[in-house]
Amino acid sequence: MEGPRFIDFPKIGSSALGYISVAQNSALPFEIKRVYWTYFTPDSMIRGHHAHHELQQLIFATSGIIEFTLEDLDGNQQTYLLDSPNKGLYIPRLYWRTIKFSHNAVLLCLASMEYEESDYIRSYYEFTKLRADSSDLS
């Protein structure tokens, strides 16, 4: 399975006029089925604390700075810093995440599925059970 990675999108424009970046389905690792954004998240709040069975995401910090800590089924953790609106973080399925926001951060998410509560893994214990189940298959 392919792991998380940054995807850089070209900036069109100039510092004098401003910039635009475009994300089209043909250039993404999945077809966009849902778009959502979060904002006014207190910088003292740590969000996330979940994984997804099937959902893939491409996350942008359209404003401010957002820090993602991702953990795979093998227990490997890596931290990613989103600090530019033309840099997206691709998150494949089955990655546990925690998210920290700067004071003025706005998170934009492009998602591979419409909202489905049953796709969420909200218990870290359940996530670690998936880890144990996947090692039994090896």
C-alpha positions in Angstrom: 0.0 0.0 0.0 1.2 3.5 -0.9 2.1 5.7 2.0 1.3 9.3 2.8 3.1 12.0 0.8 3.1 15.6 -0.1 1.7 16.6 -3.5 2.7 20.1 -4.7 0.3 22.0 -7.0 1.6 24.7 -9.3 0.9 28.3 -8.3 -0.5 30.4 -11.2 -0.1 34.2 -10.8 2.3 36.6 -9.1 3.0 38.1 -5.7 1.6 41.4 -7.1 -1.8 39.9 -8.1 -2.1 36.8 -5.9 -2.1 33.1 -6.8 -4.4 30.3 -7.7 -3.8 26.5 -7.5 -6.0 23.9 -9.2 -6.7 20.3 -8.2 -8.4 18.3 -10.9 -9.5 14.6 -10.6 -7.1 13.7 -13.5 -4.1 14.8 -11.4 -5.2 13.2 -8.0 -4.6 9.7 -6.5 -8.5 9.3 -6.3 -11.7 10.9 -7.6 -13.1 13.6 -5.4 -16.5 12.6 -3.9 -16.6 15.1 -1.0 -15.0 18.4 0.1 -15.1 19.9 3.6 -13.1 22.4 5.6 -12.5 23.1 9.3 -11.8 26.6 10.8 -11.7 28.5 14.1 -10.2 25.4 15.7 -8.5 26.6 19.0 -4.7 26.1 18.8 -4.9 24.3 22.2 -7.1 21.6 20.7 -5.7 18.4 19.2 -8.2 16.9 16.7 -8.3 13.7 14.6 -7.9 10.7 16.8 -9.3 8.4 14.2 -8.4 6.4 11.0 -10.5 5.3 8.0 -11.1 1.8 6.6 -11.4 2.9 3.0 -11.4 6.7 2.8 -8.4 8.5 1.2 -7.8 12.2 1.7 -5.9 15.1 0.3 -5.5 17.8 3.0 -4.5 21.4 2.5 -3.8 24.3 5.0 -5.4 27.1 3.0 -4.4 29.4 5.8 -2.1 29.0 8.8 -0.2 25.9 9.8 -1.5 22.4 10.4 0.6 19.5 11.8 -0.5 15.9 11.1 1.0 13.0 13.0 0.2 9.8 11.1 0.6 6.2 12.3 0.5 3.2 10.0 -0.6 -0.4 10.9 3.0 -1.3 11.7 3.2 1.4 14.4 5.4 3.7 12.4 4.7 7.4 13.1 5.6 10.4 11.0 4.8 14.1 11.4 3.9 16.3 8.4 3.7 20.1 8.4 1.3 21.8 6.1 2.2 25.5 5.7 1.5 26.4 2.1 -1.9 26.4 0.4 -0.5 24.8 -2.8 1.0 21.8 -0.9 -1.4 18.9 -0.1 -0.9 15.9 2.2 -2.2 12.6 0.7 -3.4 10.3 3.4 -4.2 6.7 2.3 -6.7 4.5 4.1 -5.7 2.9 7.5 -3.6 5.7 8.9 -4.3 6.9 12.5 -4.1 10.7 12.7 -3.8 13.5 15.2 -4.0 17.1 14.0 -2.8 20.4 15.6 -3.8 23.7 14.2 -2.2 27.2 14.4 -4.5 29.9 15.6 -5.7 31.0 12.1 -5.5 27.7 10.3 -8.1 26.6 7.8 -8.1 22.9 6.7 -9.5 22.0 3.3 -10.1 18.3 2.6 -10.7 16.5 -0.7 -12.1 13.1 0.1 -12.5 9.9 -1.9 -15.9 9.0 -0.4 -19.0 10.7 0.7 -19.4 10.8 4.5 -20.0 7.3 5.9 -19.8 6.9 9.7 -19.1 3.2 9.4 -15.8 4.0 7.6 -14.4 5.7 10.7 -12.1 3.8 13.2 -12.6 6.0 16.3 -11.0 3.7 18.9 -7.2 3.5 19.0 -7.6 0.0 20.5 -9.7 -1.1 17.5 -7.0 0.4 15.2 -4.3 -1.6 17.0 -6.4 -4.7 16.7 -6.3 -4.2 12.9 -2.5 -4.0 13.2 -2.5 -7.4 15.0 -4.9 -8.9 12.4 -2.8 -7.7 9.5 0.4 -9.3 11.0 -1.4 -12.6 11.3 -1.8 -12.5 7.5 1.9 -12.1 6.9 
